[in-house]
Structures are given as structure tokens and as C-alpha cells.
Amino acid sequence: MERQYSLPAAPAVPAVSAASAGRRPAALLLALALAGVAGNVAAAPLVELVAGLAEPRQVEYELVRRDGSVPVVFENGLAAKLGQWEKVFRAVSQERSAFAYNRPGYGNSAAVASARDGEHIVEELRALLRSKGLNPPYILVGHSVGGLYMQLYARRHPDEVKALVLVDSTHPQQYLGAGAYEQWPTLVRTSFKLLSSSIEMSEFKAATATGGQVLALPAPAGVRVMVLSAARPLGERSAYADDANAKRKDIVRLYPGAQLQWVDSGPDIPLERPEAVLAAIRAVAAGR
């Protein structure tokens, strides 16, 4: 087993972001969470200048190698950093290779000039995995908007994917209909805009285009899919919440043969119920 570290970065200064909405009113928390905003947990960051990319840049990541195992690759939600996977990563990495990272513009990962839609993000991730010597197939695990990116990865490159675990994933049509930004309550729209960084807003604005990229491709044949959805928001009642919950239920329809598991949690399942994510990873790894 090899645990790979590079130059440790200085501790980040805590920032006020949409991810810190834990003590805000329930309606605001729900809307921000459904918009793909996830909480953060402090983690010791690993930082390295990665040369083998289209745009060589500094990348913050954590990598554990275990020979003979299928690597588990984690993709963060909007506004979240790799620390959101801390408990899950720690457990998974005891059993198999694991990789978590911050997308460009998050944490200590340098920003890039390319568009922040799913196609660019997926290809950047593929190049990063190759540069670190992690070869497919992978078990892809994505939370919130990270789940949307992993859906696209699995559809664009099904031959590189053993299994897909979607953790309260953004639906490809999340921000259409009653979920459209224009339909959000004024307070929620204003707060989201004020609390979101420029990179978060760029990804959010591209999310509908990313969803179109997902739906333009067939569901990946031969890829095991497990969908974990948050059960607690099902009790919310509003046009926005009803639409979001309908889309939670609909994701499994997009993947014939997929399993849907309702988790007694809010949208931040990796933080609130890491054992559910770990169990899902173990299940798909075992072919169950």
C-alpha cells in the first residue's frame, strides 16, 4: 500500500460561503442544499504542481494506492472541498485505492481558463487520474453537482467505469421548471448570489448545459449504479421543494437496473451519514 503526499499547504482561512448555511432558516437551507451546495470538513490538504495536464497547474488532492483494487474516485458538490469526504475516504482507503481532489478554483487547486461545464470538468478529471497513474475502471462517487459530473463521466466513458454511486445527486434537469433560479424565493436567490464565489456561480450557471450533455448520451450499459437520496427534505412543502423531491425520485429512472436507497439524512449525506456512502461503495464493489 502506498499513501501519496506532496507539499502540505498552509491551513485555509475559514470562508463564509453557501456551504455554511447550517443555521439558516429551513427554506434557505433546503434551497441552497438542493442547488448542490455541500458542507465542508477540515482536512489536511495535499498540494502538487501537476504537469501532465492540458493546463499544468497546482492541484489539491488526496490519494491512497492499494495494489489490485479498483480505485474509488470522489467528486465534490458545489461549494464543497475534498474534506467533505473525510470519514468516507478514511474508511474506503483502508480497503482499496481512493482519490479525492478539489476542482480548479476550489481550495488550493488553481483556477483554469476553460469553461466550467461538465464536459470540461470530466476531461480534466480523466487527465488528472492518468497523471497520477490511476488506471480505469473506476468506482465513481459524486455528491450533489459532483453526481451530475460523474453521470456525464459514466455516459461519455462507460468502458472506464465499473460502478457509479450518486449521493443526493443533482438531476440533469434540476434547474428547469419549478427548480429554475428565477423561481426561487427572492431571499434565497439573493443569499445564494451573495454567498457563492465566482467559480461556484460559473459551475452553477453551466449546470443546465451539463445536464443536457448527460441526457444526450445513453445510460452506461454494464455499469452498476447505486442512488442514495436524502429522505428528510421529503417533508418540505412548497412548489420548489416538491419539484426537487420529484427529481430526487426520478434519477433512478435514468439508469435501468439502478438501486435507489433513501437515507435518513439531509442533503449532506457524506457528512451526516458517511456509513451509508461506505455501504453503497462496498455493495457496488462486490457486485451486489
N, C-alpha and C positions, 0 to 999 in steps of 0.2 A: 504494500500500500504506500502510495506517495501522497503527501499533502503539500500542495504547492503554495508558497507565499512569495510575494515580491515586496518592494519597499512599502512599509506601513505608512499610511498617511496620518497627518495630524487629525485629532478628533474634530469632527464637524461642529460648527456652532449651530445649536438648535434653531430652526426656522419656523415661522408661523406659516402654515400652508393649509390647503383644504383638508389635508390628512389629519389635522389636529382638531377636527370638529367634534370630538367625542363628547364634549359637554354642551353642545349647542342644542337648540330645540329639535325634537324628533323629526319634524318635517324637513328641516335643513339637513340634518344628518343623513336621512334617507336619500334625499335628492343628491347630495354630494357623493354618498357611497354608491348609488346606482349609476352615477356618472363615471364610475371607475376609479374613484379616489380611495386609496387604501392607507392604513396607518403604517407607522414606521417603528421599528425596534432598533435600538443602537446595536451596531455590530462592528467588530474590528475590521476595517476596510483593507483590502489589498489593492495596490495600485501599481500599474506597469505600463510602460510605453510599448504598445503592440505595433510592430512594423508590418506584419503580413496582412494588412487591410487595404481596401481601396483608398481610404484616407487614414494613414498611420496616425494613431492618437493614443492618449492616455486612457486606460480602461480600469475601472474599479470592479474587482471580481473576487470570487472565492471558488477554489477548485480542489476537489479531493479525487484522487485516482485510485481505483481498485481493479486490479487486473481481472479480465474475464467477465466483467459485468457490463450491462447495458447502462450507459450514462443517463442520469436524470438531469434535465435542463429546466431551470426555473425562469419564468418571465414575470416581472413585477406589474402591479397595477399602476394606474395613472397616479402620479404624485408620490408613489411609494419607492423605496430603495430596497436593496437586497436584504437588509436586516429584517424585512417583514417575514422572510422565510427562516429565520434563525433556528427556531425549535424544530421545524420540519427538516431543514438542511442537516442539522446536527445528527438527527436520528437516521436519515437516509444515508448520509455519508459513512455511517458505521457499517453499512451493508453493501454499498455499490458506489460507483463513481458519481459525483454530483458537481454541478456547475450552476452558480448564481452570479448575476452581474447587474450593474447599473447601465441602463441605456444611455446613449450620448446626451449630455446636458444634465444628467442627474448625479448628485453626489460629487465624487471626484472623477467621474468619466467626462472627458472633454466633449464639447458640443461639435456637431458636424454641420456642413452646409447643405446636405441633401434633405429632401422632403421628409416629413415625419409621418408618412403613411405606412401602412403595413408592408407593402412590397419592399420598401427600402429597409425597414426595420428587420424583416425576416432575412433578407440577404446579408445585412450587416451581422446578424447573429450567426448565420451559417459560416461566414468568413472568420468570425471570431472563434467559433468552435474548431474550425480547421487549423487556425493559427496556434491553438493550444494543444493540438494533437488529439482531440476528441473525435473519434470517428463514429458515424452512424452504424446501426439505427439508434435512435434516442427514445427515451420516455419524456415527452414534453408536458410540462406542468405550467399552466398560466392562470393568473388571478385577474379578474376584472378585465380591463382592456388588454392586459397581458394574455388573457384567454383568447381574445379576438385575434391577436397576433399569432398565437400558437395554432388556432384554427386555420389561419392562412398558411402557415408553415406546413401543416399536415396535408393540406389540399394541393399546395404547389409542389411538394416533395414527398409524396406518400411513401416512396421507397426508402426514405431516410428515417421513417418514424415507426417504432414498434407500438407505441401506445400514446394516448392523449388524455390528460386529466385536466378538465376545465373546472376551475374553482370560482364559483359565483361569477361566471364569465359574462362579459359584455356580449349582447346579442348583435349579430351583423346589422340589424335594423333598429338598434337600441334608441337612436336619436331621431327616428322618424315617427310620424303620427303624434300621439299624445306625449311621447318622450322627447319631442323636438325641443331644443333650447328655448325657442320662442314661447313654448307652452309652459315653461317653468314659472312658478310664482316669482314676482319681481324681487323679493328679498333673496331668494335662492340664486337667481341669475346674478344679481349684484354681488352677493357674497362670493360666489364661485369665481367670478371675474376678478374680484379684488384679491382673493386668496391664491389664485393659480399663477404659477410662473409662466414665462413666455414659452418654455419648452412644453409645459403641460397643456397650455392653450393650443399650441401647434398640433400636438397629438390629438387633442380633443376635436379640433376643427377637422382633422383628417379622418376621424373615426368612421364617419358615414361612407367616405370613399373606400376605406379599408373594408368595411362591411360589404360593399359592392364587389370588391376583389374576392372576398371569401365566397359569396354566393354565385359568382361567375364560374366557379370551379366545382367539380363533383366532390361529394363526400369521399374521403380516402378509403378505398377498399382494403380489407385486411388489417386495418388499424383498430386496435382495441380502444374504445372511448368510454370514459367514466365522467359523468357530470355531477358535480357537487353544487347544490343550490342552497342559499340561506333561507331558512324557514321563518325566522322571526319577522321579516318585513311583510310576510303574507297577511299579517293582522292590520296593516295600514290600509286606510280607506281614502282614496282620492283618485281622480282620473289619472294623475301621473303614476301613483303607486299601483293602481290596477293594471295600467299598461306595462309597467316594469315587471310586475309579477307574472303577467301573461307571457312576457318574453322569457322570463326565467324558466317557465314551464315548457316553452316552445323549443329551446335549444336542443333538447334531446331528439326532437323530431328531425333535426337537420342531419342526424347521424344514425342511420338504421342500425339496429343492434346495440346501440349505446345503452348504458345503465344510468339511471337518474337516482341520486340519493339526496334526500332533504336533510339538511344538517341543522340542528338546534343552535343557531348562531345568527348574528347579524352579518352584514356583507363581508366583514374582515375575518373570514374563516381561517386563514393561515395563522392569525394571532389568537383568535378566540377558541378554535377547535383544531389545533395542529394535528391531533391524533387522527382526526377524520381524513385529513390530507394524506398522512402517512399510510393509513389503512388502504386508501384508494391506490396509492403508488404501489404498495405491496401486492394488491389484488391484480392490477394490470400487468405487473412484472411477472406474476405467476400464471398469467393467462386466465384468471378467474373472471 
